[in-house]
Amino acid sequence: MREAPTWRIPLGILALLAALALYGTAIALLLVPLIARWPALVQLPVYIVLGVVWLLPLRRFLVWMETGRWR
């Protein structure tokens, strides 16, 4: 249990927001022009996968924010 404030939480939140902004911008600039002409039902699974992929490293990142360890 954490007893004192730590710099990791505000830094982690800022890093997470920056990473999500970069990820979203990269998807919007690089991928959307490639799949914009695809039928909507073909685009749907692509956007679902892209919307979930960013969650994969999130658990370890949140553990680091809370404990200072990656595992």
C-alpha positions as CSV (number, residue, x, y, z in Angstrom):
1,M,0.0,0.0,0.0
2,R,1.3,3.4,-1.0
3,E,1.7,5.8,1.9
4,A,3.3,8.8,0.2
5,P,2.4,10.6,-3.0
6,T,4.4,9.5,-6.0
7,W,5.4,11.3,-9.2
8,R,4.6,8.2,-11.3
9,I,0.8,8.6,-11.3
10,P,0.6,12.2,-12.8
11,L,3.5,11.4,-15.1
12,G,1.8,8.2,-16.1
13,I,-1.5,9.9,-16.8
14,L,0.2,12.5,-19.0
15,A,2.2,9.8,-20.8
16,L,-0.9,7.8,-21.4
17,L,-2.8,10.8,-22.8
18,A,0.1,11.6,-25.0
19,A,0.5,8.0,-26.3
20,L,-3.3,7.8,-27.0
21,A,-3.2,11.1,-28.9
22,L,-0.2,9.9,-31.0
23,Y,-1.9,6.5,-31.6
24,G,-5.2,8.1,-32.6
25,T,-3.4,10.6,-34.9
26,A,-1.3,7.9,-36.5
27,I,-4.4,5.8,-37.2
28,A,-6.3,8.8,-38.6
29,L,-3.4,9.9,-40.8
30,L,-2.0,6.6,-42.0
31,L,-4.8,4.0,-41.9
32,V,-8.0,5.9,-42.5
33,P,-7.1,6.9,-46.1
34,L,-6.3,3.3,-46.9
35,I,-9.6,1.8,-45.7
36,A,-12.0,4.7,-46.3
37,R,-13.3,3.2,-49.5
38,W,-13.9,-0.2,-48.0
39,P,-17.5,-1.2,-47.2
40,A,-18.6,-0.3,-43.7
41,L,-19.0,-3.9,-42.7
42,V,-15.4,-4.6,-43.6
43,Q,-14.1,-1.5,-41.8
44,L,-16.0,-2.4,-38.6
45,P,-13.7,-5.3,-37.5
46,V,-10.6,-3.2,-38.4
47,Y,-11.8,-0.3,-36.1
48,I,-12.8,-2.8,-33.4
49,V,-9.3,-4.3,-33.4
50,L,-7.7,-0.9,-33.4
51,G,-9.9,0.2,-30.6
52,V,-8.8,-2.8,-28.4
53,V,-5.1,-3.0,-29.4
54,W,-4.1,0.0,-27.3
55,L,-5.4,-1.8,-24.2
56,L,-2.9,-4.6,-24.4
57,P,0.1,-2.8,-22.7
58,L,-2.2,-0.9,-20.4
59,R,-2.2,-3.4,-17.5
60,R,1.6,-3.3,-17.1
61,F,1.6,0.4,-17.4
62,L,-1.0,0.8,-14.7
63,V,0.9,-1.6,-12.5
64,W,4.1,0.5,-13.0
65,M,2.1,3.7,-12.1
66,E,1.0,2.1,-8.8
67,T,4.0,0.1,-7.7
68,G,7.0,1.3,-9.7
69,R,7.5,-2.2,-11.1
70,W,6.7,-3.5,-14.6
71,R,5.6,-7.0,-13.4
